[in-house]
Amino acid sequence: MTFSSEDFCPISENLFGRLYRSSPEGITILTQTMPPSARAMLAYYCSRRAHLEDLGLAIAGTCSAEDLYDVAGRAGWDLFARAEAAELPQTRKLKSRHGVTLATGTF
């Protein structure tokens, strides 16, 4: 079985985990060390998954329109426009996974 480029995560699991758990400021710092094409691939990869969409938009906000276009064509331009229209990465809150809480009341 072969995987298309949108099924392939362009970074290591370790780095992906760090990005997933990062604050918006941390995302910007972590992605600054990545080559622009890898950053654009990662933004596109995340944006195509509902649970990672906010992360994808935050990463896309650190990319140029040209890099996103090179990776994803018109979808890259659309992603760039959505990232520009979104709140600034420093002020937006990414969706986070919330733990399960149990009721503590007496019955």
C-alpha positions in Angstrom: 0.0 0.0 0.0 1.3 3.4 -0.9 0.5 6.6 1.0 -0.1 10.0 -0.6 1.7 13.0 0.6 -1.3 14.0 2.7 -1.1 10.8 4.6 2.6 11.3 5.5 3.5 13.3 8.5 6.7 15.2 7.5 8.2 15.4 11.0 9.1 12.9 13.8 6.6 11.7 16.3 8.6 13.3 19.1 8.5 16.8 17.4 4.9 16.4 16.5 4.0 15.6 20.1 5.9 18.7 21.3 4.0 20.8 18.8 0.7 19.3 19.7 1.2 20.1 23.4 2.7 23.6 22.8 1.2 27.0 23.4 0.8 29.2 20.3 4.1 30.8 21.2 5.8 27.5 21.4 4.5 26.4 18.0 6.1 29.5 16.5 9.4 28.8 18.2 9.4 25.1 17.3 8.5 25.7 13.6 11.2 28.4 13.1 13.9 25.8 13.0 12.1 23.8 10.3 12.8 24.3 6.6 10.0 26.3 4.9 8.9 23.4 2.7 8.6 21.0 5.7 6.7 23.6 7.7 4.3 24.1 4.8 3.8 20.3 4.4 3.1 20.0 8.1 0.6 22.9 8.0 -1.2 21.2 5.1 -1.1 17.8 6.8 -2.6 19.1 10.0 -5.2 21.3 8.3 -6.7 18.2 6.6 -7.5 16.6 9.9 -10.4 18.0 12.0 -8.7 17.5 15.3 -5.5 19.2 14.1 -7.0 22.0 12.1 -6.2 24.8 14.6 -2.6 23.5 14.8 -2.5 23.5 11.0 -3.7 27.1 10.9 -1.2 28.2 13.5 1.6 26.6 11.5 0.3 28.0 8.2 0.5 31.4 9.8 4.3 31.0 9.9 4.5 30.0 6.2 4.6 32.0 3.0 1.8 31.8 0.5 4.4 30.5 -2.1 5.6 27.7 0.2 2.0 26.6 0.9 1.2 26.8 -2.9 4.3 24.7 -3.7 3.1 22.0 -1.3 -0.7 22.0 -1.9 -1.5 24.1 -5.0 -4.7 26.1 -4.7 -5.5 24.3 -1.4 -2.3 25.9 -0.1 -3.4 29.4 -1.1 -6.8 28.7 0.6 -4.9 27.6 3.7 -2.8 30.7 3.7 -5.9 32.9 3.4 -7.6 31.0 6.3 -4.5 31.4 8.4 -4.4 35.1 7.7 -8.1 35.5 8.5 -7.7 33.7 11.8 -6.6 35.4 14.9 -2.9 35.9 15.5 -1.2 32.7 16.7 -0.1 34.4 19.9 -3.7 35.3 20.9 -5.7 32.3 19.7 -6.4 29.3 21.8 -5.8 25.9 20.2 -8.3 23.1 20.8 -6.9 21.0 23.5 -7.8 17.5 24.7 -9.7 17.7 27.9 -9.5 14.8 30.4 -12.5 13.0 31.6 -13.9 14.1 35.0 -16.0 12.0 37.2 -18.9 13.3 39.3 -18.1 13.5 43.0 -21.6 14.1 44.3 -23.3 11.7 46.7 -26.3 9.8 45.5 
